[in-house]
Amino acid sequence: MKKINEYKFEIEKTYEMNVPGIVYANEKLLKDIGEEPLKQVSNVACLPGIVNYSIAMPDIHWGYGFPIGGVAAFDTDNGIISPGGVGYDINCGVRMIKTDLFYNEIKDKIDELAVTLYNNVPSGVGSSGKIILNKKELKNVIKKGAKWAIENNYGTTKDIEKIEDKGQLECTPETNDISERAYERGLDQLGTLGAGNHFLEIQKIDKIFNKEIADKLSLKEDLIVIMFHTGSRGFGYQICDDYISLFRKAIQKYKINLKDQQLACAPFSSEEGQRYFNAMKAAANYAWANRQVITDGIRRSFEKIFKKGYHHLGMEVIYDVSHNIARVEEIEINGEKKYLCVHRKGATRSLPPGHYLLNNEYKEIGQPVLVPGDMGRHSFILVGKKESKETFYSCAHGAGRLLSRHQALKQGKNINLIEEMEKQGVIVKVRSKKLLAEEAPFAYKDAEDITDIVEKAGLANKVARLKPVAVVKG
C-alpha cells in the first residue's frame, strides 16, 4: 500500500493485476477497513478489460466478490460484466423528498407521522405491498420503470426529472432473460421497503455548509426532509442469483481466470453478458418504480396528518440515486472518449456541473449526492465536482459497515436500542428488534468521517447535514 496523500492510497499493481487499486481513506479508516475488503479490491483489478483502477470508497466493507463501496469500469469490447459488481439488491438506492415544513411545526406529530408511515409503507423480510400485479403488468413495470408508477397516479412527471436516467433504462422484458421465479417474486413487492439496511427516515436539516447551493435546492436549517433507502426487492435478488449460477459456466466457456469464484462474470459483449445486462436493467426499472410508489405512500401519510395536499406541503423529490448498478457511460480516458461499463456497488454517481447526463436544473451546481447515516447520526447532501472524473464520477454511498451483523447482535445484547434512540431524540418504528440490533448505529462508521474524506479527496462538496428524528425499518 503506497500513500499518495492524506486521503488516497494505492494498492500497487502486481504481475496478476491489470491495474492498480485506489483506496480513498485516512489512516484511521484504513485500520477499520481491514484486510479482506482490500484483498477484494486487488482481486477486481485482475479482471479482464478493467480500465485505470479498481477503486474503493471510504465506506468500503466486505461484499460478495466485489467489495461494497467498490467502483470498476470495463471496456465494452474486451471487458466483462459481473453480477457481483452490481450486488444482489440491484439498483438499491436512496431518494430524498423535501417539504416546506420546519421542525417546530411537526415536533408534536412525529410519533403519529412515524406510525402512519409504518402503516403506509410495508417493511420487513418478504413483505408484500398493496399492489398485486399479474405477469403481464409486471412486464410493463420493468419496461417503463418510474414512468409506470406515474402513469398509474403514483406521482407526477416532475418527479421523473429528479431521478437518475429519468427512472428508466431501456430493456426488453419479452425475452427469456428473466426467470419465472424472478417474476413470481416481483408480483407483490412493489411499494415495499424490505429489511436489512433499508429504512425510511424523517430528518431535519441541522447545518448548512454551502448556502448558495442550499438555496438553489430550497434547503434551510430546521427544514424537514424524508430520506428512504430500498431497491428491487426479491425480483432483483433472484436475477442476481440466477446469473451468478449461469456465469459460473461462462467463465469456463470463455476461459476467464478468477482470483475468487464470487467474481463470476462474462464478456460484456457475449450473449450471456448481454442477457444479464438486459435483466439487470429490468430490475433497475423495478426499483425505480418501487421508490416512486413509496414516494406516494409518504406523501399520503403527510397529507393525512396535516390535512393538506402534498403540493401545499412542498413535498418535492430532491433526487434519487442508485447504489448497485452497472451502466454504459461515455468517459474520457487519456483524452479519448470511450464507452465503458461502469460497475458501482455501494457507490453512487457524483456528476460535476455541466455533465451531459444532468438535467437543466442541476447543470449549474452538479448532481445531488445523498449519503445516509446510521439511524442515530447524521446524513448528508453533497454535490458532484469535476475532480470525481478519476473515480468515473463516483462517490461514497453511506456510512459503511464497521461490524458484521453477528458482531452487532453480540455487542448490543443488553442494550434497549429503542430507548437509547429515543434519548437521542429519534423515534423508531421497527418490525423486528433483532434487525434493529443488527443495524445499530455502533455497527457503522460515522458518515461525517466518510463525507469529510470524500470532500477533501475532491469527489464531492458538502451542502447540508441532516439529523434523524424518526426511523421506520423492517
N, C-alpha and C positions, 0 to 999 in steps of 0.2 A: 504494500500500500504506500503510495507516494503522495505526500501532502502538496497540493497545488497552491491553496491558500487556506484561510481560516475556515472556509465553508465548503471546500471542494477537495476531494481526494480521488486519486486514480488507482485502480487495480491494474497493475502493469500487465501488458499483453505477454502471455506465454506462447509457446510454439503451438499449443492446441487452440488458442483463442484467435478468432479472426479480427477482433477489435479489442481495445482496452475497455475496462469498466470505469464509469464515473459515478462517484457517490457524493451526494450533497448532504453534508452533516457538519457538526463540530466535534471536538474531541470527546465531549460528554456523551453525545448521541451515538457516536461510534461504539462506545462501550455497551450502550443499551441495545444496539442492533444485534451484536453477537456474530458468530462465525457463519452459521448456516445460511442466513439470507445473503451474505456477501459471497458465499460459495455459489448460490443460485445466480447471482449477477454474473459471475465468471462462466457458469455453465451456459447461460443465454448467449454470451459473447462467442461461443463456439458454433452457433447455429449458422447454416448456410445463408449467404446473401445479406447478413446483418451490416448495417451502414453506420460508420463513425464510432459509435459507442453502445455498450449496454449500460443503461442509466438507472440509478437508484435515487429516489426522492428521500428526504429526511424522515418520512413516516414509514419507511420500508420495514417489513417484517416477513417472516417465512410464509410462503404460499405454495400452491400446487404447481410444481415445475418452475414457473416464473415467480419471483418474489412479489408480494403485494407492495405496491409503491415502485414498480418497475416500468420502464419505458424502453421499447426497442423498435427500430424501423428497419424494414426489409425491402430490398429491391424487388419490384414486381415481376421482373424477368427471371432472375435466378435465386430469389429468396423464398422464404417459407411463410406459412400461416399456421398458428398453433392455438388450439383451444386453451391451453394452459397460460398463454399470453394474454388472454381475454378474461378468463375466470369462469367459474360455474354460474354466477349470477350475472348473465350478460346484460350490459347497459344498466347495471346498478348505478344509481346516480342521486344527485341532490337537487331539489327545487326549492327556491325561496319566493315567498309571497309577502309583499309589503302591505301595510294598512295605513290609514290616516289616524289610527288610534294611538294615544300615548298611555304609558303605564298607569298613570293615576286614574285614567278612565276605565281601566279593566281590572285593577288590582283586587276589587271586591268580587269579581266574577270569574277569577282564574280557575277556581275549583270546578265551577259549573261548566266553564268552557272546556276544561280538560275531560270531564265526564262525557260531554256531548261529542267531542272529537273521538273519544274512545269508542263511543257507540256508533258513530257515523263512518269511521274508517276502520274496518276489521283488521285485526292483527293477530299474530301467533303462528306457530308452525302449522302448515297446511290449511290456513284459514281460507274460507270461501267468502266471496263478495255477494252483493245483492244482484249482480248481473250474471245471469246464466246464459251462455252462448251455445249455439249449435256449431258444428264444424264449419258450415258454410259462412256463418257470420264471423267466426274466429279467423277465417282466411281473409275477410275484409279488414279485420283489426290489424293483422300482421302485414297487410299490404299498405294500409293507409297510416298506421301509427296514430299520433296525436290527432290527425285530421279526422279519423273515425270518431274519436270522442267528441270533437267539436260538432261534427255533423249530427251527432246524437244528443246535442244540447248539454254537453259537459264543459261549457266554457265558450269562448269567442275566438274568432280568427286573430284577434290582437295577442292572445296568449302564444300562438304559434311563432310569432316573431321573436319571442324570448326563449326559444328552445333551440339547442344546437341542431343543425341540419333541418330546422323547422319541424322537428319531431317525426321525420320520415326518411328512411333510406330505401332506395329502390331495390325491391326484391320480388321474386316470383314464387308465390306460395303454391302454384299449380303443379310444381314438380314433386318428385318423391324425396326431396332433400330433408323433409321433416317427418319424423316417425309418428306412428299412430299414438304411441304412448305420450309423446310431447303434446300432441293435440288434446288428448284426454286431460292432461294436467293443466292445460290452459283454459279449459271451458268455464271454470267457476272462480278464477282468482283475480280477475280484473277489478281494480279498485281496492286492493288489499296491501297492507304493509309487509306482512310476513314477520319473521322473527330475527334472531341473531342481532347484528348491529344495526338493524333497521329501526328507525324512530320517527316520531313527529314531535317537534318542539315549538312551543310559543316562546319567543325570545324578545328581549328589549335591547335596543342599541345603547351601550353604556360608554362608548368612546368613539369619537371621530378622528381619524388620522389625517384624512385629506378632504378638507371642506369643499373644495371646488368640485371634485368628482362626486362626493356625497350629495351635494346639491343637485347635480345632474341626475343622480339616481333617486332623488327625493327622499334622502335619508337624513334623519335628525336624531339627536340624543333623546333617549327615552321613548322613541317610536317603537311600536310593536311590529314584529315580523314573524312569519311562520316558516320554519325550515323542516323539510322531511326528506328521508333517505330510504329508497327502495328500488327494486329493479324488475326483472322479467319473471320472477317467482318460479314455480315448478316448470313452466314452459321452457325458459332459458336453461334451467339446470339440466333438464332432460336432453336438450340439444347438445350441450357441452358433453354430457356423459356418453351420448351416442357417438359423437365424433372422436372422442378420446379412444374409444374402442376401435373405430374404423381406422384411425391414424396409426394405431399400433401395427396394423398390417401395412399401411402405406410406407412407413419408414423402412420396412424390409423391401418392399417393391421398388422404392426409389434409392435404396442403399444409402440412407442417411444415418450417419453415426451420431449417437447422442451421449452426452455425459450423464444424463438422467432420463429414464424412460418416461417420467412425467412430462417431459418436453415434447411428447409425441406431436408430430407435425406432418405437413405435406407441402410440396412445392405450391406456391401461391397460384401459379398458372395451371396446375394439374386439375383433372376432373374432380378429385377428392377435395382439393383446396378450394375450388370454386363452389362446390356443393356446401361445404361448411360456411364459406363466406356468405352465401345466399341465406342459409338457415340462421346464421348469426344476426344478419340484418333483420330477418323476420322477428327474432327475439328482441332486438333493439327497439323495433317498432312497437312490440307488445309492451315493453317497459315504458315507452313514452305515452302510450295510451293509458297505461296503468296510472302513471303520475298525473295525467290530465283528469282522470276520473276522481282520483284522490283530491285533487285541487277543488273539484266541485263539492266534494264532501266537506272540505274545510270551509269553503265559502258558505255552504248551507248551515254549518254549525254556528258560524259567527252571525249569520242572519237571524237564526233562531234566538240567540241570546240578546242581540242588540236591537232586534225588531226593525232592521233596515236592510235594504238590498245591498249586496256586496259592492256594487258600484259606488254607493253612497258611503261605504266604509273604506273606499280607496284600495280595495283588495286586488292589486295587480301583480302579475308574475314579474319578478326582477330578472331571474334567469333560471335555466335548467341545465345542469352539467352532467356529463356521463363520466363514469369512472372505469368501467370494464368494457372495452370495445376496441375493435380494430377497424381502421378506416384507410382508404387510399387517399392520400393528400399530396398536393404539389409542394415540394420543398426544395429550396435552393441548396445544392451541395457543391462546394468549390466553384461557385459562380455559374453553375448549370442547374436549371430547373428539372427536377426529376419527380416522377410519381413513385411514392413509397407506401408500403402497407405499414402504418404506424400502430403498434400494439401499445395500449395504455391499460395497465392492470393495477387498479388502486392509484390512478393518476388522472388528472384532468387537463384538458386544454387550457392554455394560457395565452390566447391570441393577443398580439400587440395592437396598438392603434393603427388603423389603415389596412389591416389584414383583409385579404379578399373574401374570407369566409364570414366576416362580421356584417350584421345588418347596419343600416344607416344610423340608427340611434346610438350604437356603440363604436362606430368607426373612429370617432374622435378620442374616446377615452380608453379603448381597449375592452376586451371581454371581461365581464364579471366572473371572478373565480370564487367559488364557495368552499370554505374549509370548515367542516363541522368539528365541534369539540367532543366532549365525553359525558354529557348529561349534567355534570356538576360545574365544569369550567367553560371557558369562553369558546365561541365560534368566531369566524372571521369572513369578511368580504374583502377581496382583493381585486385588482385588475391586472391584466397581462401587460407585458412590456417587451420590447424588441430583443432584449438580451436572451429571452427564452428560446430564441432560434436554435441555440446549442442543444436544447433538450427536445427538439422538434416541436417547439411551442407547447411545452408540457409543464405541469406544476404538481405539487403535493395535493392529496385529496382529503386529508383529515389528520387526526391525531396519531393514528397508527398504534397497533397493539404493543404493549410492553410485557404483559403476562399472557400465557395461554389461558384458555377458558378453565382448564383444570386448576391451574395455579390461582386464578382469580377466585374460584369457588373455595379453595383451601384458605386463602388469605381473608376472605370475607365471611368465614364460617360463623363467627359470633357477632357479626355486625348487622343491625337492622338498617338496611340501606334506605328504606322509605323514610324512616325517622331522620336519619342523617341528612338526607337530601332536603327534607322539609326545614331542618335547622338552617340550611344554606339558602332557603327561600325558593326551593324548587319543589313543586307538587308533581308527584309521579303516579301515573295510572298504568298498571302493568298486569298482564295476564299470568305470567309465570315469575315467581320470586327467584327461582333458580336461574332463569335467564337474566334477571336483573343483576344477580351477583356476578354472573359471567361477564356482564357488560359494565361493571362498576367503574367509576372514574379512575380508581387506582390501577386498573388493568391497562390503562392507556398512557401514552406520552401526553405531554401538555401541548395543545395546539398552538399556544403562544410561542413555545420554543420552535415548533415546526415553521410557523409563518415568519418568525424572525430570520431563520436561516434562508427561507425562500426569498425574502425581501433583500437580505444582504448579498445573496448569491445572484441577484438580478433577474429572478424568474417572474416576479410579480410584485406589485406595490400594495401595501395595506390601505384600505379605505375606512373600514369600520370594524368595531369589536362588538360582539353580541353576547348577552348573558341569558341562559335559560331561566324561565320562570315556571314552566310546566312541560312535562315529558310524557308522551304516550309510547308504550312499547308492547311487543308481543308477549 
